[in-house]
């Protein structure tokens, strides 16, 4: 089994994969990022997750990591060094070249997750693509047919907007995001909560559709496939007509493929 670890701005995802004839995810676990969570705190939690899921932690043969949070990466590296004796790939650290072109002003600014998504899109043969990643930020990345990373757009994530709306106002309650299917009955809120739900949900639908339309209005991007990924992608799938395909674990698949191609 290969353990893929995606350290995002809010959460870190640990996912187990088998790689016999094809790549299959066995299970995944998500934990919030905490710079004070040391290797000795990560390990018992991870042991318990393996126990609950009925997998043997000693069956891990390799680990592949992408991180956009330096503090979290330091603790994860300590975890691996202390408790695992397997080959470990770390994007942008011991793997500096993913074999794809990074066509932006300063290639070092490109997040590890965004580069891995580009790599995965090419390996899954879904490029050229516009990849929408619903995470702490909502990102739109332009991936060439050869997997090249050609820049993108960064917007606030849905949950970030929800939190900001709650914290910056005196009388608005804290709400959770939910999909709104029927636009005719949910667009105009009849109370504070429904008005907030509409603003967040349909506001993001409009933003995403509008940005995709603008990107595709550039001739060279007009035929690019629109790929959605990230934890919240499925909440919007019935309301976003521009999305061609959803790959929930695109980054994790990319990490596994990258490990297999560089395991030596």
MIDOSE-1310 file (N, C-alpha, C; in nm, 2 decimals, decimal comma, always signed):
residues 264
xxxx	+0,08/-0,12/+0,00/+0,00/+0,00/+0,00/+0,09/+0,12/+0,00; +0,04/+0,23/-0,06/+0,10/+0,36/-0,06/+0,02/+0,46/+0,02; +0,08/+0,53/+0,10/+0,01/+0,63/+0,18/+0,04/+0,77/+0,11; -0,07/+0,83/+0,06/-0,06/+0,96/+0,00/-0,11/+1,07/+0,11
xxxx	-0,03/+1,17/+0,12/-0,06/+1,28/+0,22/-0,07/+1,41/+0,16; -0,19/+1,47/+0,16/-0,21/+1,61/+0,10/-0,23/+1,71/+0,21; -0,13/+1,79/+0,24/-0,14/+1,89/+0,35/-0,19/+2,02/+0,29; -0,32/+2,05/+0,31/-0,38/+2,17/+0,27/-0,37/+2,28/+0,37
xxxx	-0,43/+2,40/+0,34/-0,43/+2,51/+0,43/-0,51/+2,48/+0,56; -0,62/+2,41/+0,54/-0,71/+2,38/+0,66/-0,70/+2,24/+0,71; -0,69/+2,14/+0,63/-0,69/+2,00/+0,67/-0,57/+1,93/+0,60; -0,53/+1,82/+0,66/-0,44/+1,73/+0,60/-0,52/+1,59/+0,57
xxxx	-0,51/+1,54/+0,45/-0,57/+1,42/+0,41/-0,47/+1,31/+0,40; -0,49/+1,20/+0,47/-0,41/+1,08/+0,46/-0,50/+0,97/+0,38; -0,45/+0,92/+0,28/-0,52/+0,82/+0,20/-0,44/+0,70/+0,16; -0,50/+0,58/+0,17/-0,43/+0,46/+0,14/-0,47/+0,41/+0,00
xxxx	-0,37/+0,37/-0,08/-0,40/+0,32/-0,21/-0,33/+0,19/-0,24; -0,39/+0,10/-0,32/-0,33/-0,02/-0,37/-0,29/+0,02/-0,52; -0,19/-0,05/-0,56/-0,14/-0,01/-0,70/-0,10/-0,14/-0,77; -0,19/-0,24/-0,78/-0,16/-0,36/-0,85/-0,18/-0,33/-1,00
xxxx	-0,29/-0,37/-1,05/-0,31/-0,34/-1,20/-0,36/-0,20/-1,22; -0,42/-0,14/-1,12/-0,46/+0,00/-1,13/-0,46/+0,06/-0,99; -0,47/+0,20/-0,99/-0,47/+0,27/-0,86/-0,61/+0,27/-0,80; -0,62/+0,22/-0,68/-0,75/+0,22/-0,61/-0,73/+0,27/-0,47
xxxx	-0,82/+0,37/-0,43/-0,82/+0,42/-0,30/-0,90/+0,32/-0,20; -0,83/+0,28/-0,10/-0,89/+0,20/+0,00/-0,97/+0,27/+0,11; -0,91/+0,38/+0,15/-0,98/+0,47/+0,25/-0,90/+0,60/+0,26; -0,96/+0,70/+0,33/-0,89/+0,82/+0,35/-0,94/+0,88/+0,49
xxxx	-0,85/+0,96/+0,55/-0,89/+1,02/+0,68/-0,84/+1,17/+0,67; -0,92/+1,25/+0,73/-0,89/+1,40/+0,73/-0,88/+1,45/+0,87; -0,77/+1,53/+0,89/-0,75/+1,59/+1,02/-0,71/+1,74/+1,01; -0,76/+1,82/+1,10/-0,74/+1,96/+1,09/-0,59/+1,99/+1,11
xxxx	-0,54/+2,10/+1,04/-0,40/+2,13/+1,06/-0,38/+2,21/+1,20; -0,28/+2,17/+1,27/-0,24/+2,23/+1,40/-0,09/+2,23/+1,41; -0,03/+2,34/+1,41/+0,12/+2,35/+1,41/+0,18/+2,29/+1,54; +0,09/+2,27/+1,64/+0,14/+2,21/+1,77/+0,13/+2,06/+1,77
xxxx	+0,07/+2,00/+1,66/+0,05/+1,86/+1,66/+0,18/+1,79/+1,62; +0,25/+1,73/+1,71/+0,38/+1,67/+1,68/+0,37/+1,53/+1,63; +0,48/+1,48/+1,59/+0,49/+1,34/+1,54/+0,43/+1,24/+1,64; +0,45/+1,26/+1,77/+0,40/+1,17/+1,87/+0,25/+1,19/+1,90
xxxx	+0,19/+1,29/+1,84/+0,05/+1,30/+1,85/-0,02/+1,25/+1,72; +0,05/+1,27/+1,61/+0,00/+1,22/+1,48/-0,01/+1,07/+1,48; +0,10/+1,00/+1,54/+0,11/+0,86/+1,52/+0,00/+0,78/+1,59; -0,04/+0,81/+1,72/-0,15/+0,73/+1,78/-0,28/+0,75/+1,71
xxxx	-0,30/+0,88/+1,66/-0,43/+0,90/+1,58/-0,43/+0,82/+1,45; -0,31/+0,81/+1,38/-0,30/+0,74/+1,26/-0,32/+0,59/+1,29; -0,26/+0,54/+1,40/-0,27/+0,40/+1,44/-0,42/+0,36/+1,46; -0,49/+0,45/+1,52/-0,63/+0,43/+1,55/-0,72/+0,43/+1,42
xxxx	-0,68/+0,52/+1,33/-0,75/+0,52/+1,20/-0,73/+0,38/+1,13; -0,61/+0,34/+1,13/-0,58/+0,21/+1,07/-0,66/+0,09/+1,13; -0,66/+0,10/+1,27/-0,74/+0,00/+1,34/-0,88/+0,00/+1,31; -0,94/+0,12/+1,31/-1,09/+0,13/+1,28/-1,12/+0,08/+1,14
xxxx	-1,03/+0,11/+1,04/-1,05/+0,07/+0,90/-1,00/-0,07/+0,87; -0,95/-0,13/+0,98/-0,90/-0,27/+0,96/-0,79/-0,29/+0,86; -0,69/-0,20/+0,86/-0,58/-0,21/+0,78/-0,45/-0,22/+0,87; -0,35/-0,28/+0,81/-0,22/-0,30/+0,89/-0,13/-0,19/+0,85
xxxx	-0,09/-0,10/+0,95/+0,00/+0,01/+0,92/+0,14/-0,03/+0,87; +0,18/-0,16/+0,90/+0,31/-0,21/+0,86/+0,31/-0,25/+0,71; +0,19/-0,24/+0,65/+0,18/-0,28/+0,51/+0,21/-0,16/+0,41; +0,23/-0,05/+0,47/+0,27/+0,07/+0,39/+0,41/+0,05/+0,33
xxxx	+0,42/+0,06/+0,20/+0,55/+0,04/+0,13/+0,61/+0,17/+0,08; +0,53/+0,27/+0,08/+0,58/+0,40/+0,03/+0,49/+0,51/+0,07; +0,55/+0,64/+0,08/+0,47/+0,75/+0,12/+0,50/+0,87/+0,02; +0,39/+0,94/-0,02/+0,40/+1,05/-0,11/+0,33/+1,17/-0,06
xxxx	+0,40/+1,29/-0,05/+0,35/+1,40/+0,02/+0,35/+1,53/-0,07; +0,24/+1,60/-0,06/+0,24/+1,74/-0,11/+0,19/+1,83/+0,00; +0,26/+1,94/+0,02/+0,21/+2,03/+0,13/+0,23/+2,18/+0,09; +0,13/+2,26/+0,13/+0,13/+2,40/+0,11/+0,15/+2,47/+0,24
xxxx	+0,17/+2,40/+0,35/+0,19/+2,45/+0,49/+0,32/+2,41/+0,54; +0,42/+2,49/+0,55/+0,55/+2,45/+0,59/+0,55/+2,39/+0,73; +0,48/+2,45/+0,83/+0,48/+2,40/+0,96/+0,42/+2,26/+0,97; +0,31/+2,23/+0,90/+0,26/+2,10/+0,90/+0,35/+2,00/+0,84
xxxx	+0,42/+2,04/+0,73/+0,52/+1,95/+0,66/+0,63/+1,91/+0,76; +0,68/+2,00/+0,84/+0,78/+1,97/+0,93/+0,74/+1,86/+1,03; +0,62/+1,87/+1,08/+0,57/+1,76/+1,17/+0,54/+1,63/+1,10; +0,49/+1,63/+0,98/+0,47/+1,51/+0,91/+0,60/+1,44/+0,87
xxxx	+0,70/+1,52/+0,84/+0,83/+1,46/+0,81/+0,89/+1,40/+0,94; +0,87/+1,46/+1,05/+0,91/+1,40/+1,18/+0,84/+1,27/+1,21; +0,71/+1,27/+1,18/+0,63/+1,15/+1,19/+0,69/+1,03/+1,11; +0,72/+1,06/+0,99/+0,77/+0,96/+0,90/+0,91/+0,91/+0,94
xxxx	+1,00/+1,00/+0,97/+1,13/+0,97/+1,02/+1,13/+0,88/+1,14; +1,04/+0,91/+1,23/+1,04/+0,84/+1,36/+0,97/+0,71/+1,36; +0,86/+0,70/+1,28/+0,78/+0,58/+1,29/+0,77/+0,50/+1,16; +0,82/+0,54/+1,05/+0,81/+0,47/+0,92/+0,95/+0,45/+0,86
xxxx	+0,98/+0,34/+0,81/+1,10/+0,31/+0,74/+1,07/+0,27/+0,60; +1,02/+0,37/+0,52/+0,99/+0,34/+0,38/+1,03/+0,46/+0,29; +1,04/+0,43/+0,16/+1,07/+0,54/+0,07/+0,97/+0,65/+0,07; +1,01/+0,77/+0,08/+0,92/+0,89/+0,09/+0,95/+0,99/-0,02
xxxx	+0,85/+1,03/-0,09/+0,86/+1,13/-0,19/+0,79/+1,26/-0,14; +0,86/+1,37/-0,14/+0,80/+1,50/-0,10/+0,81/+1,60/-0,22; +0,70/+1,64/-0,27/+0,70/+1,73/-0,38/+0,76/+1,86/-0,35; +0,85/+1,91/-0,44/+0,92/+2,04/-0,42/+1,03/+2,03/-0,31
xxxx	+1,06/+1,90/-0,27/+1,17/+1,89/-0,18/+1,27/+1,79/-0,23; +1,24/+1,66/-0,22/+1,32/+1,56/-0,29/+1,28/+1,53/-0,43; +1,16/+1,58/-0,47/+1,12/+1,58/-0,61/+1,11/+1,72/-0,65; +1,21/+1,77/-0,72/+1,20/+1,91/-0,76/+1,15/+1,93/-0,90
xxxx	+1,15/+1,82/-0,98/+1,11/+1,83/-1,12/+1,00/+1,72/-1,14; +0,88/+1,77/-1,17/+0,77/+1,67/-1,19/+0,76/+1,63/-1,34; +0,85/+1,69/-1,42/+0,85/+1,65/-1,56/+0,75/+1,74/-1,64; +0,70/+1,84/-1,58/+0,60/+1,93/-1,65/+0,66/+2,07/-1,65
xxxx	+0,62/+2,15/-1,75/+0,66/+2,29/-1,76/+0,58/+2,37/-1,66; +0,64/+2,47/-1,60/+0,57/+2,56/-1,51/+0,58/+2,70/-1,57; +0,48/+2,74/-1,65/+0,49/+2,87/-1,73/+0,42/+2,98/-1,65; +0,49/+3,02/-1,54/+0,45/+3,14/-1,47/+0,57/+3,23/-1,44
xxxx	+0,55/+3,35/-1,39/+0,66/+3,44/-1,37/+0,77/+3,38/-1,28; +0,72/+3,33/-1,16/+0,82/+3,27/-1,07/+0,77/+3,12/-1,04; +0,82/+3,02/-1,10/+0,78/+2,88/-1,08/+0,78/+2,84/-0,94; +0,86/+2,90/-0,86/+0,87/+2,86/-0,72/+0,74/+2,90/-0,64
xxxx	+0,67/+2,99/-0,69/+0,54/+3,03/-0,63/+0,43/+2,93/-0,64; +0,44/+2,84/-0,74/+0,33/+2,75/-0,77/+0,32/+2,65/-0,65; +0,20/+2,64/-0,60/+0,17/+2,54/-0,49/+0,19/+2,40/-0,53; +0,24/+2,32/-0,44/+0,27/+2,18/-0,47/+0,14/+2,11/-0,51
xxxx	+0,03/+2,14/-0,45/-0,10/+2,07/-0,49/-0,14/+2,11/-0,63; -0,11/+2,23/-0,67/-0,15/+2,27/-0,80/-0,07/+2,21/-0,91; +0,06/+2,19/-0,88/+0,15/+2,12/-0,97/+0,11/+1,97/-0,98; +0,08/+1,91/-0,87/+0,05/+1,77/-0,87/-0,08/+1,75/-0,95
xxxx	-0,18/+1,84/-0,93/-0,30/+1,84/-1,01/-0,28/+1,84/-1,16; -0,18/+1,93/-1,20/-0,15/+1,94/-1,34/-0,09/+1,81/-1,39; +0,00/+1,75/-1,31/+0,07/+1,63/-1,34/-0,04/+1,51/-1,35; -0,13/+1,51/-1,26/-0,23/+1,41/-1,26/-0,33/+1,42/-1,38
xxxx	-0,36/+1,54/-1,42/-0,45/+1,56/-1,53/-0,39/+1,50/-1,66; -0,26/+1,52/-1,68/-0,19/+1,47/-1,79/-0,19/+1,32/-1,79; -0,15/+1,26/-1,67/-0,14/+1,12/-1,66/-0,28/+1,05/-1,67; -0,39/+1,12/-1,63/-0,52/+1,06/-1,65/-0,58/+1,09/-1,78
xxxx	-0,50/+1,16/-1,87/-0,55/+1,19/-2,01/-0,67/+1,28/-2,01; -0,68/+1,38/-1,92/-0,79/+1,47/-1,92/-0,75/+1,61/-1,94; -0,62/+1,62/-1,99/-0,57/+1,76/-2,02/-0,58/+1,77/-2,18; -0,59/+1,89/-2,23/-0,58/+2,02/-2,16/-0,71/+2,04/-2,07
xxxx	-0,69/+2,11/-1,97/-0,80/+2,12/-1,87/-0,79/+2,26/-1,79; -0,91/+2,29/-1,75/-0,93/+2,40/-1,64/-0,97/+2,32/-1,52; -0,88/+2,32/-1,42/-0,90/+2,25/-1,30/-0,95/+2,34/-1,19; -1,07/+2,32/-1,14/-1,13/+2,39/-1,03/-1,11/+2,31/-0,90
xxxx	-1,04/+2,36/-0,81/-1,01/+2,29/-0,68/-1,08/+2,37/-0,57; -1,18/+2,30/-0,51/-1,26/+2,36/-0,40/-1,20/+2,33/-0,27; -1,11/+2,41/-0,23/-1,04/+2,40/-0,10/-1,06/+2,52/-0,01; -0,96/+2,55/+0,07/-0,97/+2,67/+0,15/-0,98/+2,79/+0,06
xxxx	-0,90/+2,79/-0,05/-0,92/+2,88/-0,16/-0,99/+2,80/-0,27; -1,06/+2,87/-0,36/-1,12/+2,81/-0,48/-1,02/+2,85/-0,59; -0,95/+2,76/-0,65/-0,85/+2,79/-0,75/-0,90/+2,73/-0,89; -0,86/+2,81/-0,99/-0,88/+2,77/-1,13/-0,74/+2,76/-1,19
xxxx	-0,70/+2,64/-1,24/-0,57/+2,62/-1,29/-0,58/+2,58/-1,44; -0,49/+2,64/-1,52/-0,49/+2,61/-1,66/-0,38/+2,51/-1,69; -0,42/+2,39/-1,74/-0,32/+2,28/-1,76/-0,32/+2,25/-1,91; -0,20/+2,26/-1,97/-0,18/+2,23/-2,11/-0,20/+2,08/-2,14
xxxx	-0,20/+2,05/-2,27/-0,22/+1,91/-2,31/-0,10/+1,82/-2,26; +0,02/+1,88/-2,25/+0,14/+1,81/-2,20/+0,15/+1,81/-2,05; +0,05/+1,86/-1,98/+0,05/+1,87/-1,83/+0,11/+1,99/-1,78; +0,15/+2,09/-1,87/+0,22/+2,21/-1,82/+0,12/+2,29/-1,74
xxxx	+0,18/+2,35/-1,64/+0,10/+2,44/-1,55/+0,12/+2,59/-1,60; +0,01/+2,65/-1,64/+0,01/+2,77/-1,72/-0,06/+2,89/-1,64; -0,06/+2,88/-1,51/-0,12/+2,99/-1,43/-0,26/+2,96/-1,39; -0,32/+3,06/-1,33/-0,46/+3,04/-1,29/-0,52/+3,16/-1,22
xxxx	-0,63/+3,13/-1,14/-0,70/+3,23/-1,07/-0,72/+3,17/-0,93; -0,70/+3,26/-0,83/-0,73/+3,22/-0,69/-0,84/+3,31/-0,63; -0,94/+3,25/-0,58/-1,05/+3,32/-0,51/-1,07/+3,26/-0,37; -1,14/+3,34/-0,29/-1,17/+3,28/-0,15/-1,25/+3,16/-0,16
xxxx	-1,22/+3,06/-0,07/-1,30/+2,94/-0,07/-1,44/+2,96/-0,01; -1,52/+2,87/-0,03/-1,66/+2,88/+0,02/-1,67/+2,89/+0,17; -1,60/+2,80/+0,24/-1,60/+2,80/+0,39/-1,53/+2,93/+0,44; -1,43/+2,97/+0,38/-1,37/+3,10/+0,42/-1,46/+3,22/+0,41
xxxx	-1,54/+3,22/+0,30/-1,64/+3,33/+0,29/-1,75/+3,31/+0,40; -1,79/+3,19/+0,42/-1,89/+3,17/+0,53/-1,84/+3,22/+0,66; -1,72/+3,19/+0,70/-1,66/+3,23/+0,82/-1,64/+3,38/+0,83; -1,60/+3,44/+0,72/-1,58/+3,59/+0,72/-1,71/+3,66/+0,74
xxxx	-1,82/+3,61/+0,67/-1,95/+3,67/+0,68/-2,00/+3,66/+0,83; -1,97/+3,55/+0,90/-2,02/+3,54/+1,04/-1,94/+3,63/+1,13; -1,80/+3,63/+1,11/-1,72/+3,70/+1,20/-1,72/+3,85/+1,18; -1,76/+3,90/+1,06/-1,75/+4,04/+1,04/-1,88/+4,11/+1,05
xxxx	-1,99/+4,04/+1,10/-2,12/+4,10/+1,11/-2,17/+4,08/+1,26; -2,26/+4,16/+1,30/-2,30/+4,15/+1,44/-2,42/+4,06/+1,46; -2,51/+4,06/+1,36/-2,63/+3,98/+1,38/-2,66/+3,86/+1,28; -2,56/+3,83/+1,20/-2,58/+3,72/+1,11/-2,53/+3,59/+1,18
xxxx	-2,60/+3,49/+1,17/-2,56/+3,36/+1,24/-2,46/+3,28/+1,16; -2,40/+3,19/+1,22/-2,31/+3,10/+1,16/-2,38/+2,99/+1,09; -2,36/+2,97/+0,96/-2,44/+2,86/+0,89/-2,34/+2,77/+0,82; -2,40/+2,65/+0,78/-2,32/+2,55/+0,71/-2,37/+2,55/+0,56
xxxx	-2,27/+2,52/+0,47/-2,31/+2,52/+0,33/-2,39/+2,40/+0,30; -2,49/+2,41/+0,22/-2,57/+2,30/+0,17/-2,60/+2,33/+0,02; -2,62/+2,22/-0,06/-2,65/+2,24/-0,20/-2,80/+2,29/-0,21; -2,82/+2,39/-0,30/-2,95/+2,44/-0,33/-2,99/+2,40/-0,47
xxxx	-3,08/+2,31/-0,49/-3,10/+2,25/-0,62/-3,20/+2,33/-0,70; -3,31/+2,37/-0,64/-3,42/+2,44/-0,72/-3,40/+2,59/-0,71; -3,34/+2,65/-0,81/-3,31/+2,80/-0,81/-3,44/+2,88/-0,79; -3,55/+2,84/-0,85/-3,68/+2,91/-0,84/-3,72/+2,93/-0,70
xxxx	-3,70/+2,83/-0,61/-3,75/+2,84/-0,48/-3,65/+2,88/-0,37; -3,52/+2,88/-0,41/-3,41/+2,91/-0,31/-3,33/+3,03/-0,34; -3,35/+3,09/-0,46/-3,27/+3,21/-0,49/-3,30/+3,33/-0,40; -3,42/+3,36/-0,38/-3,46/+3,47/-0,30/-3,50/+3,42/-0,16
xxxx	-3,41/+3,45/-0,06/-3,43/+3,41/+0,08/-3,55/+3,48/+0,14; -3,62/+3,40/+0,22/-3,74/+3,45/+0,30/-3,71/+3,48/+0,44; -3,59/+3,44/+0,48/-3,54/+3,47/+0,62/-3,39/+3,49/+0,61; -3,33/+3,52/+0,72/-3,19/+3,56/+0,72/-3,10/+3,44/+0,68
xxxx	-3,13/+3,32/+0,73/-3,05/+3,20/+0,70/-3,06/+3,17/+0,55; -3,19/+3,16/+0,50/-3,20/+3,12/+0,36/-3,14/+3,23/+0,27; -3,15/+3,36/+0,31/-3,08/+3,46/+0,23/-2,93/+3,44/+0,23; -2,87/+3,41/+0,34/-2,73/+3,38/+0,35/-2,69/+3,26/+0,26
xxxx	-2,77/+3,15/+0,28/-2,74/+3,03/+0,20/-2,75/+3,06/+0,05; -2,84/+3,14/+0,01/-2,85/+3,17/-0,13/-2,73/+3,25/-0,18; -2,70/+3,35/-0,10/-2,58/+3,44/-0,13/-2,45/+3,36/-0,15; -2,43/+3,27/-0,06/-2,31/+3,19/-0,07/-2,31/+3,09/-0,18
xxxx	-2,42/+3,01/-0,18/-2,43/+2,90/-0,28/-2,44/+2,96/-0,43; -2,55/+3,04/-0,45/-2,57/+3,08/-0,59/-2,46/+3,19/-0,63; -2,41/+3,26/-0,53/-2,30/+3,35/-0,55/-2,18/+3,28/-0,61; -2,14/+3,16/-0,55/-2,03/+3,09/-0,59/-2,06/+3,02/-0,73
xxxx	-2,18/+2,97/-0,75/-2,22/+2,91/-0,88/-2,20/+3,02/-0,98; -2,24/+3,14/-0,96/-2,23/+3,25/-1,06/-2,08/+3,29/-1,08; -2,01/+3,29/-0,97/-1,86/+3,32/-0,99/-1,79/+3,22/-1,07; -1,82/+3,09/-1,04/-1,75/+2,98/-1,11/-1,79/+2,98/-1,26
xxxx	-1,92/+2,99/-1,28/-1,97/+2,99/-1,42/-1,91/+3,11/-1,50; -1,91/+3,22/-1,43/-1,87/+3,35/-1,50/-1,72/+3,34/-1,53; -1,64/+3,29/-1,44/-1,49/+3,28/-1,46/-1,46/+3,18/-1,57; -1,53/+3,06/-1,57/-1,51/+2,96/-1,67/-1,54/+3,02/-1,81
xxxx	-1,66/+3,10/-1,81/-1,69/+3,16/-1,94/-1,59/+3,26/-1,99; -1,53/+3,34/-1,89/-1,43/+3,43/-1,93/-1,30/+3,36/-1,98; -1,26/+3,25/-1,91/-1,14/+3,18/-1,95/-1,16/+3,12/-2,09; -1,28/+3,06/-2,11/-1,30/+3,00/-2,24/-1,33/+3,10/-2,35
xxxx	-1,35/+3,22/-2,32/-1,36/+3,33/-2,42/-1,23/+3,36/-2,49; -1,12/+3,32/-2,42/-0,99/+3,32/-2,48/-0,97/+3,20/-2,57; -0,95/+3,23/-2,70/-0,96/+3,12/-2,80/-0,88/+2,99/-2,77; -0,76/+3,01/-2,72/-0,68/+2,89/-2,70/-0,73/+2,80/-2,58
xxxx	-0,82/+2,86/-2,50/-0,87/+2,78/-2,39/-1,01/+2,73/-2,42; -1,07/+2,76/-2,53/-1,21/+2,74/-2,56/-1,25/+2,59/-2,55; -1,16/+2,50/-2,59/-1,20/+2,36/-2,59/-1,14/+2,28/-2,47; -1,09/+2,36/-2,37/-1,04/+2,29/-2,25/-1,15/+2,22/-2,17
xxxx	-1,12/+2,10/-2,12/-1,22/+2,03/-2,04/-1,21/+2,09/-1,90; -1,33/+2,11/-1,83/-1,34/+2,16/-1,70/-1,35/+2,05/-1,60; -1,25/+2,04/-1,51/-1,24/+1,93/-1,41/-1,25/+1,99/-1,27; -1,34/+1,93/-1,19/-1,36/+1,98/-1,06/-1,30/+1,88/-0,96
xxxx	-1,24/+1,93/-0,85/-1,18/+1,84/-0,75/-1,19/+1,91/-0,62; -1,16/+1,84/-0,51/-1,16/+1,90/-0,38/-1,29/+1,86/-0,30; -1,28/+1,88/-0,17/-1,39/+1,83/-0,08/-1,53/+1,88/-0,11; -1,54/+2,00/-0,16/-1,67/+2,06/-0,18/-1,72/+2,05/-0,32
xxxx	-1,65/+1,98/-0,41/-1,69/+1,98/-0,55/-1,82/+1,92/-0,57; -1,85/+1,81/-0,50/-1,98/+1,74/-0,52/-2,10/+1,82/-0,48; -2,08/+1,92/-0,39/-2,20/+2,00/-0,35/-2,25/+2,09/-0,46; -2,16/+2,12/-0,56/-2,20/+2,21/-0,67/-2,23/+2,13/-0,80
xxxx	-2,21/+2,00/-0,80/-2,21/+1,93/-0,93/-2,34/+1,94/-1,01; -2,45/+1,95/-0,94/-2,58/+1,95/-1,01/-2,62/+2,09/-1,05; -2,54/+2,19/-1,00/-2,57/+2,33/-1,04/-2,47/+2,40/-1,13; -2,36/+2,33/-1,16/-2,26/+2,39/-1,24/-2,26/+2,32/-1,38
xxxx	-2,32/+2,38/-1,48/-2,33/+2,32/-1,61/-2,20/+2,31/-1,68; -2,10/+2,39/-1,64/-1,98/+2,40/-1,71/-1,88/+2,29/-1,67; -1,91/+2,22/-1,57/-1,81/+2,11/-1,52/-1,83/+1,99/-1,61; -1,72/+1,94/-1,67/-1,73/+1,82/-1,75/-1,71/+1,69/-1,67
xxxx	-1,62/+1,70/-1,57/-1,59/+1,57/-1,49/-1,54/+1,61/-1,35; -1,58/+1,53/-1,25/-1,53/+1,55/-1,12/-1,44/+1,44/-1,08; -1,32/+1,47/-1,04/-1,22/+1,37/-0,98/-1,20/+1,41/-0,84; -1,27/+1,35/-0,75/-1,26/+1,39/-0,61/-1,12/+1,40/-0,55
xxxx	-1,04/+1,30/-0,58/-0,91/+1,28/-0,52/-0,79/+1,30/-0,62; -0,81/+1,41/-0,71/-0,71/+1,43/-0,81/-0,57/+1,45/-0,76; -0,55/+1,53/-0,65/-0,42/+1,55/-0,60/-0,36/+1,42/-0,54; -0,44/+1,34/-0,47/-0,39/+1,22/-0,41/-0,35/+1,12/-0,52
xxxx	-0,44/+1,11/-0,63/-0,40/+1,02/-0,74/-0,27/+1,06/-0,80; -0,25/+1,20/-0,82/-0,13/+1,25/-0,87/-0,01/+1,21/-0,78; -0,03/+1,22/-0,65/+0,08/+1,18/-0,56/+0,12/+1,04/-0,58; +0,02/+0,95/-0,59/+0,05/+0,81/-0,61/+0,12/+0,78/-0,74
xxxx	+0,07/+0,84/-0,85/+0,14/+0,82/-0,98/+0,28/+0,88/-0,98; +0,30/+0,99/-0,91/+0,43/+1,05/-0,90/+0,52/+0,96/-0,82; +0,47/+0,90/-0,72/+0,56/+0,81/-0,64/+0,60/+0,69/-0,72; +0,50/+0,63/-0,80/+0,53/+0,51/-0,88/+0,63/+0,54/-0,99
xxxx	+0,63/+0,66/-1,04/+0,72/+0,70/-1,15/+0,86/+0,74/-1,09; +0,87/+0,76/-0,96/+1,00/+0,81/-0,90/+1,04/+0,73/-0,78; +0,99/+0,61/-0,77/+1,01/+0,53/-0,64/+1,15/+0,49/-0,62; +1,23/+0,50/-0,72/+1,38/+0,46/-0,70/+1,46/+0,58/-0,67
